[in-house]
Each structure stands twice: as structure tokens, then as C-alpha cells.
Amino acid sequence: MKTYSLEEVTDELIGKKGTPERDEFEAELKAELVGYAIKQARLKRKLTQSELGELVGVQKAQISKIENSMSSARLDTILKVFKALNAKVSFQVELLNEQMKIA
């Protein structure tokens, strides 16, 4: 029986890297992961969505949308959320097969 890598399965089912379908899938996945990270950090800090919203200066509904990936929140809002959660954020930018980290 042949085994397949996750990359092979994703290429087959979603599309190869660089295709619009794959780009959309990866963007949605990243939004899901950010939302999940925010929710887990909020729960660890024992905050409600309303309390976090007050710390950030947004409504509870906005926090809910971010956690559930129903909104493409602005980067500055996401950074404010992580700051309110006292969480460290780092980005990784890839340029032409090179990696550069921004902290």
C-alpha cells in the first residue's frame, strides 16, 4: 500500500502551492490558527470575550468573530488583542527561499 505525505494529499485535494485555491485555503487556515490561539490565550487568562473586548477597545462580537475566523480583522486589532493577553507575537517572512524573522 502506498503512503502519501500531507503535502501530496493537499496538492491533490486543494491544489498546488501558488494556485488561487491553495492560497485561499492557506489564508483561511492561518486565520483559523490565529483565532484558536487567541481563544486559548483568553481562556488561559480566564477572560470572557466581553472582558477582552474592553481591554482592546472593541465589542464582544468582534472578539467572537476573530476567534471563529468569521472576520478578517485588521493586523493592528490582532496585535492589540495579543498585547491585552500579555502574549508574545512573532512573524516569519519568507523571501525567495530565504527566511527572515521579525520579532
N, C-alpha and C positions, 0 to 999 in steps of 0.2 A: 504494500500500500504506500503510495506516495504521500509525503507530508508537504505542507505549504507554509511558507512564512506569513506573518501578519502583513508584511508589505506586498507579497504576491496576491493575497486574498483581497486586500484593499484596492490594489491596482485593478483587479478583475471586477470587483463589485461596485466600486466608487468611481474609479478612473485613475489614470496615471498622473503622477505629480506634474503640475503645470497646467492641467486641464481645468476649465471653469468648474466642473463638477467636483473635482478633488479640492480645489481652492475653497469652494463654498463649504464642503464637508469639514475641512481643517479649521476654517474660521468658526464654524458652529461648535466644533469640538473644543476649541480654545475658549470660547465664551462659556461653554458648559463647565470647563475646568475652573475658570476664574470664579464663576458663580458658586460652584461647590466649595472652593477654597474659602470664599467669603462666608458662606453659611457655616462651615465647620469652625472657622475662627470666631464667628459671632457666638456660636453655641458654647465654645470653649470659654469665652469671656462672660458667659451667662447673661447675654444681652438679648432683648427682644428686637424684632425688626423696627419697632417704633423707637426704642431707645437708641439704636444705632442710627436711625434716620435723624434723630435730634442732634446727635453728636456730629453728623456730617452736614446737616442743614438741608435735608431732603425729606420728603414724605415717606411713610412706611411702605406705600405702594411701590416707590422707586427701588427700595431695598429688595422687596419681594421680586420685582421684575429682574433685577440684576442677579439675584440668587437663582432664579429659574430660567435665566438666559432668554427672557422674553423681551429684552430691551438692549439695544446697542448703546450702552451708557458711554458718556464721554470719558476719556482717559483721566482727566483731572478728577472726575467724580469717583472713579475706581480708586485712584491714589488716595483721595480723601477718606474713602471707606477703610482702606488698609491702614492708613495713619490713625484713624479713630480706633481701630482694633489693635493698635500697637504692634503691627506686623511689618516685617521687613519685606521689601519688594525688590526684585532684580529682573532685568530684562536680558535677553540674549538676542543679538542681531547677527545674522549670517550674511556675509558678503562674498560672493564668488568663491565658494568652498573654504572661506576663512571664517573663524568665529571671533567675535568681539563681544565682551560682556560690558554692560553698563550697569553700575550699581547706584 
